[in-house]
Amino acid sequence: MVAIEWLSQLIDSGILSLVPPLLAIALAIATRRPMLALFLGIWSGAIIHTGGHGIAQTFDWIVAAIIVDDGFHVQILVFTLLLGSGVALIWRLGGAIAVRNWATNRLETQQTVGLTTWGLGIAMFFDDYANTAIVGSTMREISDQLRISREKLAYIVDSTAAPVATLGISSWVAFQLSLIGSAYEEMGVAGEAPTAFATFVRSIPYNTYALLAIVMVGIVVYTGRDYGEMLDAEHRARTTGAVNREDAQPLQKVEEDLGEPIDERPMLRTFFAPVVVLVAVTLAGAFWTGYQSWQSSQAEAGAPTAFGAAVNDAGFTQVLIDVVGAGSFATALIWGSFAMVVTAIAIGLAYGLFDIGEGVETVIDGFGIMLTAVTILVLAWTISSVAETLGTGEYVATAAEPYLSEALLPVLILFVAAFVAFTMGSSWATMGLVTPIAVRVAYEFGSGFELVPVAVGAVFSGAIFGDHASPISDTTVLSATFSGADLIDHVRTQLPYALTVFLVVVGCYLLNGYLGVPPIVFLPLGVVALVGLVIGLSELDAGRKGLEPVATEPVVSGPEPEGEIDADSTGGDE
């Protein structure tokens, strides 16, 4: 009876809500078996929620947690499967060979490939899912050609996608604006508070993790220095040509599952045309759905529905963000990936590379290469749902609130948001949960609204760090998928870099809180600190392992192109 009463008290206190996500994360990293780890985490959550009363009741709750969805996750799954088909078609048509041959003559070093990948990631600021898919799929063959490890590619893709999405004109920014505006309205200060957009703009320098994470990728790529398990991965790839660990389990195995591509006539258009269509249709779809929703909301509010008139009233930037924010990026991604598949099939038929039957078979094969990734995505979303049901985020936020002080405010908010995102695997859920609390606390601590942008930036920083550090994050899973990396290898190699940036962010916040150092000073100091840490840690770790801090740069590797290459394969008329 005492044991049952003690267990009941633990459940009521909320501390057991930490068990499922932490168990899943620990087992995934320790065993390198993410699906088993996630399932055990979900099962433990079901036992906690039901009190262990009956296997049937526990199983029913698990099923309910898996299938409950507002449609967004289903759309992302459809997009992922269609994108797998697009990748399969491009591979089948010889697009990967054409890109490899083209890159051999132009991107001759790991540094140029890494910087190109980094630049593409920054350019694809409009959506993190599209970012990981496009950049990972585009640069995988090129990075393999120059013996860049898949872990390194996944790191560049993952650590660029979410940070740029939270800073540019994207669905992320619109979501953040809605959170700030809702927080002001709930506090009853909307009339006297700055606009949500003004608060967001002022929060950008305090979204220090996102800014420095982007810079960190550039530093690592430019210097070629690595540490932790990434150093081992890079030396393995450079010296042996094995871009993945011997026992790795990539979430996408294009070469193994699809067989040999058609190499009779490799053309760049078979690669770039479907990718360009994907980007163009996705952007157009997002703006179209956003414009339709924006017009409806304007009409309901009695405001101008004409774009020009609205711009005169609110300004171009505000209206543009409102339109983008109202867009359905998940729907747009489905349209874009479907258009990508159709384009690839049309190219194959037009050039006589395959018939319609072979095209359809390749589409189905493309679904197959994504099944592992889709399974892990579903399980990751389910463990996040379990954590939300058990109140993991609320427990952490409530537990930390008594320890807040004005000087430590951004640091404590950073830690809370990071832990919530790490355990829930969702930066959006973290932002939605922590932002209202952070805005209220910052308003109460400060004399007005001067601390609110600081708190908001700290929430976003912590949420993105937790997303990068967690193996149950959807963007982490997708980055590993489209880069062709093992999920746990990706997490284990990225984590030291994410932690390095996180520690520098803590230092920046402490300088700001205790010494009043403004962002214009602490951000450059943060960049200098990152450069010093990358150099110092790479030297220290390489010396400990008997390796060079910069992996040996090989001559361009891989087989030379065989036979005559179509003019398109060297960029002829593209």
Backbone torsions as a table, in degrees:
resi	resn	phi	psi	omega
1	MET	NA	-40.1	179.9
2	VAL	-63.2	-42.4	-179.5
3	ALA	-63.5	-42.5	-179.8
4	ILE	-64.8	-41.0	179.8
5	GLU	-65.4	-39.7	178.9
6	TRP	-65.0	-41.1	178.2
7	LEU	-64.1	-39.4	179.0
8	SER	-62.7	-39.3	178.9
9	GLN	-65.9	-38.7	178.5
10	LEU	-63.3	-42.7	179.6
11	ILE	-63.2	-43.8	-179.9
12	ASP	-64.7	-34.0	-178.6
13	SER	-71.3	-23.2	178.5
14	GLY	94.0	-6.8	-175.4
15	ILE	-66.4	-29.3	179.1
16	LEU	-70.1	-13.7	177.9
17	SER	-66.7	-16.1	178.2
18	LEU	-78.9	-20.6	-171.4
19	VAL	-63.3	-51.6	-174.8
20	PRO	-57.6	-53.3	-178.2
21	PRO	-66.6	-39.9	-179.2
22	LEU	-67.0	-37.7	177.3
23	LEU	-63.3	-45.4	-179.3
24	ALA	-62.8	-44.4	-178.6
25	ILE	-65.4	-46.1	-178.5
26	ALA	-62.8	-44.6	-180.0
27	LEU	-66.8	-37.9	-179.8
28	ALA	-63.1	-45.2	-178.6
29	ILE	-70.2	-39.6	-176.1
30	ALA	-73.8	-40.1	-174.0
31	THR	-98.3	-15.0	-174.8
32	ARG	61.1	25.0	177.4
33	ARG	-121.1	83.1	-172.5
34	PRO	-62.9	-37.7	-177.1
35	MET	-66.3	-44.4	177.2
36	LEU	-62.9	-43.9	-179.0
37	ALA	-62.5	-43.9	-180.0
38	LEU	-64.5	-41.9	-179.6
39	PHE	-63.4	-42.9	179.2
40	LEU	-65.1	-36.7	176.1
41	GLY	-64.3	-42.6	177.7
42	ILE	-63.6	-42.7	-179.4
43	TRP	-62.9	-41.2	179.0
44	SER	-64.0	-37.4	176.8
45	GLY	-64.6	-38.6	178.0
46	ALA	-64.4	-40.8	179.2
47	ILE	-63.9	-42.8	179.2
48	ILE	-63.7	-43.6	-176.3
49	HIS	-68.0	-40.1	-177.1
50	THR	-90.2	-5.9	-177.4
51	GLY	73.4	14.6	179.8
52	GLY	72.8	18.6	-177.2
53	HIS	-85.9	81.6	172.5
54	GLY	95.1	133.4	179.5
55	ILE	-65.8	-40.0	-177.7
56	ALA	-61.9	-45.2	-179.6
57	GLN	-64.8	-39.7	178.6
58	THR	-64.1	-44.7	-179.2
59	PHE	-65.1	-41.2	179.0
60	ASP	-60.6	-39.4	-179.9
61	TRP	-67.1	-38.0	177.8
62	ILE	-63.0	-45.9	179.6
63	VAL	-60.2	-42.9	179.4
64	ALA	-62.7	-38.9	179.6
65	ALA	-65.7	-33.7	-178.1
66	ILE	-73.5	-42.8	-170.3
67	ILE	-89.4	-14.0	180.0
68	VAL	-69.9	122.1	-177.2
69	ASP	-161.9	148.7	179.3
70	ASP	-92.5	9.4	-179.7
71	GLY	103.3	-24.7	-177.9
72	PHE	-62.9	-47.2	-178.5
73	HIS	-64.0	-37.6	177.7
74	VAL	-62.2	-41.9	179.1
75	GLN	-63.2	-40.3	179.3
76	ILE	-66.6	-36.3	177.0
77	LEU	-65.0	-43.2	178.3
78	VAL	-62.5	-44.6	177.0
79	PHE	-58.2	-44.9	-178.7
80	THR	-62.2	-44.1	179.6
81	LEU	-65.7	-43.0	178.8
82	LEU	-64.9	-38.1	178.8
83	LEU	-66.4	-35.1	174.0
84	GLY	-59.9	-39.9	177.0
85	SER	-66.3	-39.0	177.4
86	GLY	-62.3	-43.4	177.7
87	VAL	-62.7	-42.5	180.0
88	ALA	-62.6	-42.1	179.4
89	LEU	-64.8	-43.1	178.9
90	ILE	-61.8	-41.9	178.1
91	TRP	-63.1	-46.0	-178.0
92	ARG	-61.8	-37.9	-177.1
93	LEU	-79.0	-3.0	179.2
94	GLY	86.8	13.1	-179.6
95	GLY	-62.6	-38.1	179.9
96	ALA	-64.6	-38.2	178.0
97	ILE	-64.4	-42.6	-179.6
98	ALA	-61.9	-43.3	179.3
99	VAL	-65.4	-41.1	178.8
100	ARG	-60.8	-45.1	179.9
101	ASN	-65.1	-40.6	178.6
102	TRP	-64.9	-43.5	-177.6
103	ALA	-67.7	-31.4	-179.0
104	THR	-57.6	-35.1	-177.3
105	ASN	-89.5	-10.2	-173.0
106	ARG	-123.7	-43.7	-179.8
107	LEU	-104.2	90.8	-168.2
108	GLU	-93.5	-8.0	-178.0
109	THR	-131.5	160.1	175.5
110	GLN	-61.6	-34.8	-178.6
111	GLN	-63.6	-46.0	-179.5
112	THR	-66.1	-37.5	177.1
113	VAL	-66.1	-44.1	179.7
114	GLY	-63.1	-43.2	179.5
115	LEU	-67.6	-35.4	176.0
116	THR	-64.3	-43.5	177.5
117	THR	-61.3	-45.1	178.4
118	TRP	-60.3	-45.3	179.6
119	GLY	-64.0	-40.3	176.9
120	LEU	-63.0	-40.6	179.0
121	GLY	-61.4	-39.6	178.2
122	ILE	-69.0	-37.3	-178.7
123	ALA	-68.4	-31.4	-178.9
124	MET	-88.1	58.6	-172.3
125	PHE	-82.0	-8.3	-168.6
126	PHE	-78.8	-20.4	179.8
127	ASP	-163.5	133.7	-176.0
128	ASP	-72.6	-35.2	178.4
129	TYR	-64.3	-49.5	178.9
130	ALA	-62.1	-36.8	179.4
131	ASN	-58.1	-53.4	-178.2
132	THR	-62.2	-40.5	-177.0
133	ALA	-68.1	-47.8	-175.2
134	ILE	-71.3	-49.5	-176.0
135	VAL	-68.6	-44.0	-179.9
136	GLY	-61.8	-46.9	-178.8
137	SER	-68.3	-36.7	-177.6
138	THR	-68.9	-42.6	-169.9
139	MET	-95.2	-4.3	-174.6
140	ARG	-63.4	-48.7	-177.8
141	GLU	-65.8	-38.0	-179.6
142	ILE	-65.9	-44.3	-178.8
143	SER	-68.0	-35.0	174.9
144	ASP	-62.2	-40.7	-178.7
145	GLN	-58.7	-35.8	-177.6
146	LEU	-102.8	18.5	173.9
147	ARG	58.9	44.4	169.7
148	ILE	-93.3	130.2	-176.6
149	SER	-63.4	149.9	176.6
150	ARG	-63.7	-30.7	176.9
151	GLU	-61.6	-41.5	-179.9
152	LYS	-66.8	-43.0	178.3
153	LEU	-61.4	-44.8	179.7
154	ALA	-62.0	-37.4	177.8
155	TYR	-63.3	-47.2	-179.1
156	ILE	-60.7	-43.2	-179.1
157	VAL	-65.5	-50.3	-174.5
158	ASP	-67.3	-43.4	-174.4
159	SER	-81.0	2.8	173.4
160	THR	-108.5	-33.7	-169.9
161	ALA	-61.0	-63.1	-176.8
162	ALA	-66.7	-42.4	179.0
163	PRO	-57.3	-42.8	-179.3
164	VAL	-73.0	-30.8	179.4
165	ALA	-66.9	-31.6	-178.5
166	THR	-82.6	-5.4	-178.6
167	LEU	-113.0	-24.3	-176.5
168	GLY	-96.4	-171.8	177.7
169	ILE	-81.5	104.9	-173.2
170	SER	-155.4	177.0	175.9
171	SER	-64.3	-29.1	177.9
172	TRP	-61.3	-49.0	-177.6
173	VAL	-62.4	-42.5	178.8
174	ALA	-60.9	-41.9	178.0
175	PHE	-62.8	-43.1	179.3
176	GLN	-63.8	-41.3	177.9
177	LEU	-61.3	-41.1	180.0
178	SER	-64.7	-36.3	179.0
179	LEU	-66.0	-43.1	179.8
180	ILE	-65.0	-46.5	179.7
181	GLY	-62.5	-41.4	178.4
182	SER	-64.3	-38.1	179.7
183	ALA	-63.7	-42.3	177.9
184	TYR	-62.7	-41.5	-178.8
185	GLU	-66.6	-41.7	179.8
186	GLU	-65.4	-30.7	178.5
187	MET	-81.3	-11.9	-179.5
188	GLY	76.0	25.4	-177.1
189	VAL	-120.6	16.0	-175.4
190	ALA	-59.8	-32.7	-178.3
191	GLY	-69.0	-34.4	-177.6
192	GLU	-100.1	-14.0	-176.4
193	ALA	-77.6	156.6	171.4
194	PRO	-62.0	162.7	177.1
195	THR	-65.2	157.7	178.1
196	ALA	-60.3	-36.1	-179.7
197	PHE	-66.9	-42.6	178.8
198	ALA	-63.0	-40.6	177.8
199	THR	-63.9	-42.4	179.8
200	PHE	-62.6	-45.7	-179.3
201	VAL	-60.1	-42.3	179.7
202	ARG	-70.5	-20.0	179.9
203	SER	-82.6	-15.3	-174.6
204	ILE	-56.8	-47.1	179.3
205	PRO	-62.4	-24.7	-179.9
206	TYR	-90.5	-5.1	169.6
207	ASN	-82.3	57.6	-165.8
208	THR	-68.2	-34.4	179.8
209	TYR	-63.0	-44.4	-179.4
210	ALA	-60.6	-45.8	-178.9
211	LEU	-63.7	-47.6	-176.4
212	LEU	-75.5	-27.1	176.2
213	ALA	-64.2	-39.9	177.0
214	ILE	-64.1	-44.3	179.0
215	VAL	-63.9	-39.9	-178.9
216	MET	-59.1	-42.0	178.0
217	VAL	-59.4	-45.4	179.3
218	GLY	-61.6	-40.1	179.9
219	ILE	-64.3	-47.9	-178.2
220	VAL	-62.6	-43.2	-178.5
221	VAL	-69.2	-44.5	-175.9
222	TYR	-67.2	-43.5	-178.6
223	THR	-79.5	-23.6	-176.6
224	GLY	72.6	10.2	-177.5
225	ARG	-91.1	140.7	179.4
226	ASP	-138.0	162.4	175.1
227	TYR	-151.9	169.1	-175.2
228	GLY	72.0	-154.9	-178.7
229	GLU	-68.4	-19.2	176.8
230	MET	-66.1	-35.2	177.3
231	LEU	-60.9	-44.1	177.5
232	ASP	-63.4	-42.7	-178.6
233	ALA	-63.2	-41.9	-178.7
234	GLU	-68.9	-40.1	176.9
235	HIS	-65.6	-37.5	177.0
236	ARG	-61.5	-47.7	-177.5
237	ALA	-65.5	-42.2	-175.9
238	ARG	-70.0	-38.2	-173.6
239	THR	-88.6	-29.2	-176.1
240	THR	-113.5	-17.3	-175.5
241	GLY	82.7	-0.3	179.5
242	ALA	-82.6	102.5	-176.4
243	VAL	-74.9	-16.5	173.1
244	ASN	-122.4	153.1	175.0
245	ARG	-59.2	150.9	-174.0
246	GLU	-55.7	-43.4	-178.2
247	ASP	-97.0	14.6	-178.0
248	ALA	-65.1	153.2	177.2
249	GLN	-123.1	81.6	-179.9
250	PRO	-57.8	143.6	179.7
251	LEU	-74.0	-14.6	177.8
252	GLN	-139.6	120.0	-177.7
253	LYS	-117.8	78.1	-175.1
254	VAL	-62.6	-49.8	-174.9
255	GLU	-62.7	-44.0	-176.3
256	GLU	-72.7	-40.1	-172.4
257	ASP	-85.7	-22.9	-175.1
258	LEU	-107.0	-9.8	179.2
259	GLY	74.9	-164.5	-176.3
260	GLU	-75.3	138.9	177.3
261	PRO	-80.1	170.9	174.0
262	ILE	-77.0	113.8	-174.9
263	ASP	-112.2	15.3	-178.0
264	GLU	-70.6	-34.7	-173.7
265	ARG	-149.0	69.3	-179.0
266	PRO	-66.9	126.9	-177.5
267	MET	-127.8	138.9	179.6
268	LEU	-62.0	-32.2	-176.9
269	ARG	-63.9	-28.3	178.1
270	THR	-66.8	-18.9	176.4
271	PHE	-97.0	-54.6	-169.3
272	PHE	-75.8	-33.3	-179.1
273	ALA	-60.9	-49.7	177.8
274	PRO	-62.4	-36.6	-179.8
275	VAL	-68.1	-43.1	178.6
276	VAL	-62.6	-41.2	177.6
277	VAL	-61.9	-42.4	177.8
278	LEU	-56.5	-49.1	-178.7
279	VAL	-65.1	-47.3	-175.5
280	ALA	-64.2	-46.9	-178.6
281	VAL	-67.6	-38.1	178.7
282	THR	-62.6	-47.8	179.1
283	LEU	-63.4	-45.5	179.5
284	ALA	-62.5	-42.0	178.8
285	GLY	-63.7	-40.7	179.3
286	ALA	-64.1	-44.6	179.7
287	PHE	-68.8	-36.2	-179.5
288	TRP	-67.0	-50.0	179.0
289	THR	-63.7	-35.8	178.4
290	GLY	-66.9	-40.8	-179.3
291	TYR	-66.0	-40.2	178.5
292	GLN	-63.3	-46.0	-179.6
293	SER	-66.9	-38.4	-179.6
294	TRP	-64.3	-42.8	179.0
295	GLN	-61.8	-40.8	179.9
296	SER	-63.7	-44.9	-179.3
297	SER	-67.0	-36.4	177.2
298	GLN	-64.0	-41.8	180.0
299	ALA	-64.3	-41.5	179.1
300	GLU	-63.8	-33.6	-178.9
301	ALA	-86.5	-2.8	-178.3
302	GLY	73.6	20.3	-179.1
303	ALA	-96.7	165.2	179.7
304	PRO	-59.4	135.1	178.9
305	THR	-99.0	-11.2	176.2
306	ALA	-79.4	135.9	-175.9
307	PHE	-59.5	-45.0	-178.1
308	GLY	-62.2	-44.2	-179.8
309	ALA	-64.9	-39.6	178.6
310	ALA	-64.6	-37.3	178.3
311	VAL	-64.1	-39.6	177.9
312	ASN	-62.3	-34.2	-178.7
313	ASP	-79.7	-47.0	-170.1
314	ALA	-112.1	-13.3	-177.5
315	GLY	98.2	148.2	-174.8
316	PHE	-62.2	-45.7	-175.8
317	THR	-62.0	-45.0	-178.9
318	GLN	-63.2	-44.5	-179.7
319	VAL	-65.2	-40.7	179.8
320	LEU	-61.9	-43.6	179.1
321	ILE	-65.6	-38.5	177.8
322	ASP	-62.3	-42.6	-179.7
323	VAL	-66.1	-47.3	179.6
324	VAL	-61.9	-42.0	-178.4
325	GLY	-65.1	-29.6	-179.9
326	ALA	-81.0	-11.0	-177.3
327	GLY	-72.2	151.8	176.6
328	SER	-97.7	94.4	-178.4
329	PHE	-67.9	-31.8	178.7
330	ALA	-64.0	-44.0	176.5
331	THR	-63.9	-42.7	-179.5
332	ALA	-63.0	-37.3	178.7
333	LEU	-65.2	-36.6	176.5
334	ILE	-64.8	-45.8	178.1
335	TRP	-59.0	-44.8	-177.4
336	GLY	-64.9	-44.6	-178.8
337	SER	-69.2	-34.7	176.4
338	PHE	-66.3	-42.2	177.7
339	ALA	-64.1	-34.1	176.9
340	MET	-61.7	-46.0	179.7
341	VAL	-62.7	-46.5	-179.8
342	VAL	-61.4	-42.2	-179.8
343	THR	-62.5	-44.7	-179.5
344	ALA	-63.4	-41.8	178.4
345	ILE	-64.7	-41.9	179.8
346	ALA	-61.7	-40.3	178.4
347	ILE	-64.9	-44.2	179.2
348	GLY	-60.0	-41.2	179.7
349	LEU	-72.2	-41.0	-177.0
350	ALA	-63.3	-36.6	-178.3
351	TYR	-96.6	5.9	177.2
352	GLY	65.6	28.9	-178.6
353	LEU	-81.6	-27.2	172.0
354	PHE	-157.5	167.7	175.9
355	ASP	-96.3	177.4	-174.9
356	ILE	-62.5	-34.9	179.1
357	GLY	-63.7	-44.6	178.7
358	GLU	-66.1	-34.4	177.7
359	GLY	-63.5	-45.5	179.2
360	VAL	-64.5	-40.8	177.9
361	GLU	-60.7	-39.1	178.8
362	THR	-66.9	-38.2	176.6
363	VAL	-59.0	-45.8	179.9
364	ILE	-65.8	-39.9	176.4
365	ASP	-61.0	-34.9	178.0
366	GLY	-64.0	-36.5	174.1
367	PHE	-59.6	-40.8	-175.9
368	GLY	-62.5	-39.0	-176.8
369	ILE	-71.1	-11.3	-179.4
370	MET	-102.1	-0.5	-173.4
371	LEU	-62.9	-41.3	179.0
372	THR	-62.2	-45.9	179.7
373	ALA	-62.4	-42.5	179.9
374	VAL	-63.3	-42.1	178.5
375	THR	-60.4	-45.7	180.0
376	ILE	-66.4	-37.5	176.6
377	LEU	-60.0	-46.1	-179.7
378	VAL	-61.7	-44.4	179.4
379	LEU	-66.1	-38.1	178.9
380	ALA	-65.5	-42.5	176.7
381	TRP	-64.4	-35.0	-179.4
382	THR	-68.0	-43.5	179.1
383	ILE	-65.4	-32.5	175.1
384	SER	-65.7	-40.2	177.0
385	SER	-64.7	-38.5	177.2
386	VAL	-61.3	-47.1	-179.8
387	ALA	-62.1	-38.4	179.1
388	GLU	-67.2	-41.8	179.3
389	THR	-64.1	-40.3	-179.6
390	LEU	-78.1	-9.6	177.4
391	GLY	80.0	33.8	-178.7
392	THR	-59.6	-49.7	-177.6
393	GLY	-63.4	-44.1	179.4
394	GLU	-61.7	-39.1	-179.5
395	TYR	-63.3	-46.3	-178.4
396	VAL	-65.2	-45.0	-178.5
397	ALA	-64.0	-42.1	179.8
398	THR	-67.5	-39.7	-179.0
399	ALA	-65.0	-32.6	-176.4
400	ALA	-86.5	-20.1	-172.7
401	GLU	-58.5	-38.9	-178.9
402	PRO	-65.0	-18.1	-175.1
403	TYR	-94.9	3.8	-178.0
404	LEU	-73.9	142.7	171.8
405	SER	-140.8	164.6	-175.1
406	GLU	-61.5	-45.1	-177.7
407	ALA	-69.2	-36.7	-177.2
408	LEU	-92.5	0.7	-174.2
409	LEU	-51.7	-54.6	-177.6
410	PRO	-65.1	-34.8	-179.1
411	VAL	-66.5	-46.3	-178.6
412	LEU	-67.5	-39.6	176.3
413	ILE	-63.2	-41.1	177.2
414	LEU	-57.0	-47.3	-178.4
415	PHE	-66.7	-41.4	179.6
416	VAL	-63.2	-49.4	-179.0
417	ALA	-63.0	-38.8	179.8
418	ALA	-64.1	-43.7	-178.3
419	PHE	-68.6	-40.8	178.8
420	VAL	-63.2	-45.5	179.6
421	ALA	-66.2	-37.8	179.0
422	PHE	-62.6	-41.3	-176.6
423	THR	-83.0	-29.0	-178.9
424	MET	-94.8	-20.3	178.7
425	GLY	71.3	22.5	-178.2
426	SER	-144.1	115.8	177.4
427	SER	-71.7	-33.9	179.4
428	TRP	-66.7	-44.1	177.8
429	ALA	-61.7	-38.1	178.9
430	THR	-65.1	-46.3	178.3
431	MET	-59.6	-44.4	-179.7
432	GLY	-63.2	-32.4	-178.5
433	LEU	-83.0	-45.6	-170.0
434	VAL	-87.9	-31.4	-175.7
435	THR	-56.3	-49.2	179.7
436	PRO	-58.7	-40.2	179.4
437	ILE	-66.3	-44.9	-177.7
438	ALA	-64.1	-41.3	179.9
439	VAL	-63.5	-43.7	-179.8
440	ARG	-64.3	-46.4	-178.7
441	VAL	-63.9	-42.2	-179.7
442	ALA	-64.1	-37.8	178.3
443	TYR	-65.9	-40.3	-178.9
444	GLU	-71.1	-34.0	-179.9
445	PHE	-73.9	-39.5	-174.3
446	GLY	-89.5	171.6	175.4
447	SER	-96.7	77.1	-175.9
448	GLY	112.4	-138.8	-172.2
449	PHE	-112.2	12.4	-173.3
450	GLU	-67.8	-25.7	179.9
451	LEU	-89.6	-11.5	-176.4
452	VAL	-62.7	-47.0	177.8
453	PRO	-60.3	-34.6	177.7
454	VAL	-62.2	-46.5	-178.7
455	ALA	-65.8	-41.6	-179.7
456	VAL	-63.2	-45.4	178.0
457	GLY	-61.1	-37.7	179.1
458	ALA	-67.1	-36.8	176.6
459	VAL	-61.4	-49.1	-178.4
460	PHE	-63.5	-40.5	179.0
461	SER	-61.0	-49.7	-179.2
462	GLY	-63.6	-39.2	-179.0
463	ALA	-63.7	-41.6	-178.4
464	ILE	-72.0	-38.4	176.8
465	PHE	-61.0	-47.4	179.2
466	GLY	-59.6	-36.3	176.7
467	ASP	-63.2	-42.8	-179.6
468	HIS	-69.6	-31.9	-174.5
469	ALA	-86.6	-14.6	-170.9
470	SER	-97.4	129.9	175.7
471	PRO	-75.0	-7.3	179.3
472	ILE	-102.2	13.3	176.8
473	SER	-82.6	138.2	-178.4
474	ASP	-66.0	-38.4	179.3
475	THR	-69.2	-31.8	174.9
476	THR	-64.3	-44.2	179.1
477	VAL	-63.0	-45.9	-177.4
478	LEU	-69.6	-34.9	177.3
479	SER	-62.6	-44.8	177.2
480	ALA	-65.4	-37.7	-178.2
481	THR	-62.1	-55.7	-173.4
482	PHE	-78.8	-12.7	172.8
483	SER	-90.9	-8.0	179.7
484	GLY	73.4	30.5	-176.9
485	ALA	-105.3	159.9	170.2
486	ASP	-72.1	131.4	-174.4
487	LEU	-57.8	-49.5	-176.1
488	ILE	-71.2	-34.5	174.0
489	ASP	-60.6	-40.7	178.1
490	HIS	-62.0	-45.4	-179.0
491	VAL	-64.1	-44.9	-176.3
492	ARG	-68.2	-30.8	179.3
493	THR	-85.1	-29.8	-180.0
494	GLN	-79.9	-31.8	-173.4
495	LEU	-56.1	-45.6	178.8
496	PRO	-58.9	-36.6	179.0
497	TYR	-70.1	-42.3	177.9
498	ALA	-62.8	-41.1	178.6
499	LEU	-65.4	-37.0	177.5
500	THR	-60.0	-48.2	178.4
501	VAL	-62.9	-41.8	-178.7
502	PHE	-59.5	-44.2	-179.6
503	LEU	-65.2	-38.3	176.4
504	VAL	-64.9	-38.9	177.5
505	VAL	-61.6	-42.7	177.1
506	VAL	-58.3	-44.6	178.1
507	GLY	-60.8	-41.3	178.2
508	CYS	-62.4	-44.0	179.7
509	TYR	-65.2	-38.2	178.1
510	LEU	-66.0	-39.6	175.9
511	LEU	-61.2	-40.4	179.8
512	ASN	-70.2	-42.9	-175.6
513	GLY	-72.4	-41.1	-174.3
514	TYR	-96.3	-30.1	-177.2
515	LEU	-114.1	-3.6	178.9
516	GLY	69.5	24.5	179.4
517	VAL	-70.3	122.7	-176.5
518	PRO	-77.5	165.0	-179.8
519	PRO	-58.1	-33.5	-178.7
520	ILE	-62.8	-18.8	177.2
521	VAL	-101.3	-47.9	-173.7
522	PHE	-73.1	-23.7	176.8
523	LEU	-67.9	-48.6	174.2
524	PRO	-60.8	-37.6	176.3
525	LEU	-61.5	-37.8	177.8
526	GLY	-63.6	-40.1	178.2
527	VAL	-64.1	-44.7	178.6
528	VAL	-61.1	-42.1	179.2
529	ALA	-61.9	-40.5	179.4
530	LEU	-63.7	-43.2	178.4
531	VAL	-60.0	-46.2	179.8
532	GLY	-63.1	-41.1	-179.4
533	LEU	-67.9	-41.2	179.1
534	VAL	-61.9	-46.0	179.7
535	ILE	-65.5	-47.5	-177.2
536	GLY	-65.7	-46.0	-178.6
537	LEU	-68.4	-36.2	178.7
538	SER	-66.7	-41.2	177.6
539	GLU	-63.8	-45.0	-177.9
540	LEU	-64.0	-48.4	-176.8
541	ASP	-69.8	-39.3	179.1
542	ALA	-65.1	-40.8	177.4
543	GLY	-63.4	-38.7	179.6
544	ARG	-66.2	-34.1	-176.8
545	LYS	-95.7	-4.1	-178.2
546	GLY	71.9	31.3	-179.3
547	LEU	-118.6	169.4	172.2
548	GLU	-84.5	140.5	179.7
549	PRO	-64.4	-24.4	174.7
550	VAL	-114.9	116.8	-178.2
551	ALA	-60.2	144.1	-177.1
552	THR	-57.6	132.0	-179.1
553	GLU	-84.1	111.5	-179.4
554	PRO	-81.6	163.9	169.0
555	VAL	-67.7	155.3	-178.1
556	VAL	-47.2	125.4	-173.9
557	SER	-101.7	176.1	176.2
558	GLY	94.7	163.3	-176.9
559	PRO	-69.8	145.5	174.9
560	GLU	-71.1	146.9	178.0
561	PRO	-57.4	136.9	-178.2
562	GLU	-102.2	141.6	174.8
563	GLY	76.1	-173.9	-179.8
564	GLU	-79.8	137.3	179.7
565	ILE	-106.5	135.5	177.5
566	ASP	-58.4	151.0	-179.4
567	ALA	-56.4	-32.0	-179.5
568	ASP	-63.5	-29.9	-174.9
569	SER	-69.1	-16.5	176.4
570	THR	-108.8	19.2	176.4
571	GLY	84.5	12.5	-173.1
572	GLY	-37.1	-72.5	-174.7
573	ASP	-114.0	17.3	-177.4
574	GLU	-89.7	NA	NA
